Amino acid sequence: MLLALAISISSGKTLKQFAKKYPKVHAIKTAFLREAKSYQIDTSLIPQYYQLLNRSYDVPKELLEFVDETLVDYKPKN
């Protein structure tokens, strides 16, 4: 679940960056921003999902690093 949330957040940010590259082409900019908005998600449950995360499972460390880096602003404060 955390990986899916991280992918969604990362995709939305990337699409917003693409929109900034086309400030004068309104149709392209609007399309990117509309698509980025579709990736907006409810982030309120992320801290609870982190509490359930068992890092002892055999998961590639790169995936865990991606999740941690992408969701750094949503991690529970310990």
C-alpha positions, 0 to 999 in steps of 0.5 A, a space after each residue: 500500500 505504501 508503495 502504491 501511495 508513493 508511486 501516486 504522489 511521485 507521478 503527480 509531482 512529475 506531471 506538475 513538473 512537466 506542466 511547468 515546461 510548457 507554460 505557453 502551450 495552454 492545452 498541454 499545460 492544462 492536460 498535465 495539470 489535470 492528470 496530476 490532479 487525478 493522482 492526488 490522494 488522501 494521505 491521512 492514513 500514511 502514518 498508520 500504514 507505516 506503523 504496519 510496515 514490517 521491514 523484515 520481509 524480503 523486499 528490495 531495499 531500493 523500493 523501501 528507499 523510494 517509499 521512504 524518500 517519497 513519503 518523508 513528509 507523511 511519515 509518523 514523527 517518532 
